[in-house]
Amino acid sequence: MTEKKQRNWKKLFVTLLSINIFIIAALILFIFGPTQKVEPPEKVFLHDDAGAEFTIQSNKKNLNELINAYIAKLPQIGSIQYSVRLDEEVHLMGSIEAFSVEVPVNITLEPIVQDNGDIVLQSTGMSLGLLRLPQDRILQYVSSRVETPDWITIDPKEEQIYIALTQMDLKSNFHVQAQQINLENDDISFRIKVPNDTLGLE
């Protein structure tokens, strides 16, 4: 082996070793680094506001179409693509590009209606490709790559997503509260609050 070839081989070896060390260090930091604690928004109780209330009954098919239509309009960060599917649970499915490879992300969540009409999506299972990572790490990774509106809070430490429906901005100035979300029985209902001032009654 010539001296020039030997130098090139050493350079390639050092470069490859450096890349491997960087990847290992990044994985260690990702897995064992501190998980960020996120505070959910303060609860808003709409029954304190004057106005009329209406109940809307829905089902998984209609709600699924509405959610994915909304997601399609959200700005995308980086290379993550995702969608939602409702069956007996809520499935957040997508893929991210890591080191030029598409890695599938799957998060299964249980919807829990709060006393004020907000929704907590509590994690029941997660996967990031074939990696066996702690669930809070997967959710933290997804949180850093998904753009969400102010009324949606991803909390990796609690392994949940808080949806503050009561604080969602609608052009009509109506307010929305979840009343019942029973995916197993396809029983889904919401309350729509119409403030009096919207109707010119104040």
C-alpha positions as a Python dict, from the first residue, in 0.01 Angstrom:
ca = {
    (1, 'M'): (0, 0, 0),
    (2, 'T'): (144, 335, -104),
    (3, 'E'): (188, 616, 146),
    (4, 'K'): (-80, 826, -31),
    (5, 'K'): (-336, 542, -20),
    (6, 'Q'): (-254, 482, 344),
    (7, 'R'): (-318, 849, 429),
    (8, 'N'): (-651, 841, 240),
    (9, 'W'): (-751, 524, 424),
    (10, 'K'): (-670, 686, 758),
    (11, 'K'): (-874, 996, 668),
    (12, 'L'): (-1175, 784, 571),
    (13, 'F'): (-1143, 581, 889),
    (14, 'V'): (-1127, 892, 1110),
    (15, 'T'): (-1425, 1046, 925),
    (16, 'L'): (-1635, 729, 964),
    (17, 'L'): (-1538, 698, 1331),
    (18, 'S'): (-1633, 1063, 1394),
    (19, 'I'): (-1974, 1013, 1231),
    (20, 'N'): (-2039, 702, 1444),
    (21, 'I'): (-1937, 882, 1763),
    (22, 'F'): (-2165, 1174, 1676),
    (23, 'I'): (-2463, 943, 1611),
    (24, 'I'): (-2404, 747, 1934),
    (25, 'A'): (-2365, 1068, 2137),
    (26, 'A'): (-2684, 1211, 1985),
    (27, 'L'): (-2878, 892, 2069),
    (28, 'I'): (-2746, 889, 2427),
    (29, 'L'): (-2838, 1254, 2474),
    (30, 'F'): (-3181, 1193, 2320),
    (31, 'I'): (-3257, 892, 2539),
    (32, 'F'): (-3108, 1001, 2870),
    (33, 'G'): (-3139, 1380, 2854),
    (34, 'P'): (-3399, 1559, 3069),
    (35, 'T'): (-3760, 1558, 2950),
    (36, 'Q'): (-3917, 1900, 2919),
    (37, 'K'): (-4214, 1965, 3148),
    (38, 'V'): (-4490, 2153, 2968),
    (39, 'E'): (-4772, 2329, 3147),
    (40, 'P'): (-5115, 2291, 2982),
    (41, 'P'): (-5316, 2612, 2931),
    (42, 'E'): (-5536, 2732, 3213),
    (43, 'K'): (-5885, 2586, 3187),
    (44, 'V'): (-6163, 2809, 3055),
    (45, 'F'): (-6523, 2739, 3159),
    (46, 'L'): (-6763, 2863, 2894),
    (47, 'H'): (-7081, 2828, 3100),
    (48, 'D'): (-6978, 3150, 3273),
    (49, 'D'): (-7041, 3344, 2949),
    (50, 'A'): (-7393, 3455, 2849),
    (51, 'G'): (-7518, 3286, 2535),
    (52, 'A'): (-7708, 2997, 2381),
    (53, 'E'): (-7579, 2639, 2372),
    (54, 'F'): (-7641, 2376, 2105),
    (55, 'T'): (-7539, 2009, 2102),
    (56, 'I'): (-7396, 1856, 1785),
    (57, 'Q'): (-7383, 1480, 1742),
    (58, 'S'): (-7109, 1334, 1523),
    (59, 'N'): (-6930, 1007, 1447),
    (60, 'K'): (-6575, 881, 1393),
    (61, 'K'): (-6591, 906, 1014),
    (62, 'N'): (-6697, 1271, 1008),
    (63, 'L'): (-6462, 1372, 1289),
    (64, 'N'): (-6172, 1192, 1121),
    (65, 'E'): (-6228, 1382, 796),
    (66, 'L'): (-6252, 1713, 982),
    (67, 'I'): (-5929, 1653, 1178),
    (68, 'N'): (-5725, 1555, 873),
    (69, 'A'): (-5860, 1847, 670),
    (70, 'Y'): (-5742, 2076, 951),
    (71, 'I'): (-5400, 1906, 969),
    (72, 'A'): (-5354, 1952, 593),
    (73, 'K'): (-5376, 2330, 642),
    (74, 'L'): (-5118, 2345, 922),
    (75, 'P'): (-4763, 2456, 833),
    (76, 'Q'): (-4518, 2167, 817),
    (77, 'I'): (-4175, 2180, 983),
    (78, 'G'): (-3887, 1983, 838),
    (79, 'S'): (-3970, 1649, 683),
    (80, 'I'): (-4244, 1511, 908),
    (81, 'Q'): (-4578, 1412, 753),
    (82, 'Y'): (-4863, 1284, 965),
    (83, 'S'): (-5235, 1204, 975),
    (84, 'V'): (-5494, 1087, 1228),
    (85, 'R'): (-5711, 777, 1221),
    (86, 'L'): (-5995, 705, 1463),
    (87, 'D'): (-6112, 358, 1551),
    (88, 'E'): (-6135, 241, 1912),
    (89, 'E'): (-5852, 483, 1990),
    (90, 'V'): (-5688, 782, 1827),
    (91, 'H'): (-5391, 693, 1605),
    (92, 'L'): (-5139, 960, 1512),
    (93, 'M'): (-4940, 817, 1222),
    (94, 'G'): (-4663, 966, 1017),
    (95, 'S'): (-4304, 945, 904),
    (96, 'I'): (-3991, 1151, 946),
    (97, 'E'): (-3670, 1159, 750),
    (98, 'A'): (-3364, 1074, 960),
    (99, 'F'): (-3024, 1025, 798),
    (100, 'S'): (-3194, 1007, 454),
    (101, 'V'): (-3421, 723, 570),
    (102, 'E'): (-3800, 739, 620),
    (103, 'V'): (-3877, 637, 979),
    (104, 'P'): (-4242, 560, 1064),
    (105, 'V'): (-4397, 715, 1375),
    (106, 'N'): (-4706, 569, 1540),
    (107, 'I'): (-4872, 706, 1853),
    (108, 'T'): (-5190, 559, 2002),
    (109, 'L'): (-5396, 783, 2229),
    (110, 'E'): (-5707, 763, 2444),
    (111, 'P'): (-5934, 1073, 2440),
    (112, 'I'): (-6045, 1193, 2783),
    (113, 'V'): (-6302, 1473, 2804),
    (114, 'Q'): (-6221, 1730, 3076),
    (115, 'D'): (-6474, 1889, 3307),
    (116, 'N'): (-6464, 2215, 3108),
    (117, 'G'): (-6498, 2053, 2764),
    (118, 'D'): (-6130, 2037, 2671),
    (119, 'I'): (-5975, 1705, 2563),
    (120, 'V'): (-5669, 1519, 2687),
    (121, 'L'): (-5523, 1262, 2449),
    (122, 'Q'): (-5340, 1022, 2680),
    (123, 'S'): (-5077, 799, 2522),
    (124, 'T'): (-5136, 424, 2533),
    (125, 'G'): (-4852, 325, 2300),
    (126, 'M'): (-4580, 469, 2075),
    (127, 'S'): (-4317, 355, 1829),
    (128, 'L'): (-4046, 526, 1626),
    (129, 'G'): (-3948, 282, 1354),
    (130, 'L'): (-3791, -28, 1512),
    (131, 'L'): (-3631, 171, 1793),
    (132, 'R'): (-3736, 78, 2146),
    (133, 'L'): (-3730, 426, 2299),
    (134, 'P'): (-3907, 565, 2606),
    (135, 'Q'): (-4248, 702, 2512),
    (136, 'D'): (-4174, 1049, 2647),
    (137, 'R'): (-3868, 1069, 2415),
    (138, 'I'): (-4073, 982, 2110),
    (139, 'L'): (-4335, 1243, 2197),
    (140, 'Q'): (-4065, 1503, 2264),
    (141, 'Y'): (-3911, 1428, 1924),
    (142, 'V'): (-4247, 1464, 1753),
    (143, 'S'): (-4319, 1784, 1947),
    (144, 'S'): (-4001, 1945, 1815),
    (145, 'R'): (-4103, 1873, 1456),
    (146, 'V'): (-4477, 1939, 1452),
    (147, 'E'): (-4624, 2289, 1433),
    (148, 'T'): (-4934, 2315, 1653),
    (149, 'P'): (-5170, 2606, 1724),
    (150, 'D'): (-5162, 2774, 2066),
    (151, 'W'): (-5459, 2573, 2193),
    (152, 'I'): (-5281, 2237, 2144),
    (153, 'T'): (-5006, 2149, 2393),
    (154, 'I'): (-4784, 1842, 2358),
    (155, 'D'): (-4658, 1732, 2700),
    (156, 'P'): (-4384, 1465, 2664),
    (157, 'K'): (-4334, 1423, 3041),
    (158, 'E'): (-4700, 1335, 3100),
    (159, 'E'): (-4712, 1149, 2765),
    (160, 'Q'): (-5022, 1336, 2655),
    (161, 'I'): (-5159, 1601, 2421),
    (162, 'Y'): (-5386, 1868, 2570),
    (163, 'I'): (-5646, 2010, 2330),
    (164, 'A'): (-5798, 2330, 2469),
    (165, 'L'): (-6111, 2330, 2254),
    (166, 'T'): (-6256, 2610, 2464),
    (167, 'Q'): (-5974, 2839, 2350),
    (168, 'M'): (-5989, 2754, 1981),
    (169, 'D'): (-6032, 3063, 1764),
    (170, 'L'): (-6323, 3039, 1519),
    (171, 'K'): (-6413, 3304, 1264),
    (172, 'S'): (-6777, 3279, 1370),
    (173, 'N'): (-6680, 3366, 1730),
    (174, 'F'): (-6855, 3047, 1844),
    (175, 'H'): (-6698, 2838, 2122),
    (176, 'V'): (-6666, 2459, 2123),
    (177, 'Q'): (-6671, 2211, 2411),
    (178, 'A'): (-6642, 1835, 2397),
    (179, 'Q'): (-6935, 1663, 2565),
    (180, 'Q'): (-6885, 1294, 2494),
    (181, 'I'): (-6616, 1101, 2305),
    (182, 'N'): (-6682, 728, 2315),
    (183, 'L'): (-6495, 587, 2018),
    (184, 'E'): (-6582, 226, 2094),
    (185, 'N'): (-6956, 300, 2062),
    (186, 'D'): (-6907, 575, 1801),
    (187, 'D'): (-7080, 819, 2035),
    (188, 'I'): (-6931, 1167, 1985),
    (189, 'S'): (-7093, 1496, 2077),
    (190, 'F'): (-6991, 1859, 2119),
    (191, 'R'): (-7151, 2170, 2264),
    (192, 'I'): (-7146, 2489, 2059),
    (193, 'K'): (-7170, 2809, 2261),
    (194, 'V'): (-7301, 3116, 2076),
    (195, 'P'): (-7226, 3434, 2279),
    (196, 'N'): (-7511, 3685, 2294),
    (197, 'D'): (-7293, 3962, 2154),
    (198, 'T'): (-7235, 3752, 1840),
    (199, 'L'): (-7608, 3769, 1772),
    (200, 'G'): (-7625, 4139, 1857),
    (201, 'L'): (-7820, 4074, 2175),
    (202, 'E'): (-7593, 4286, 2395),
}
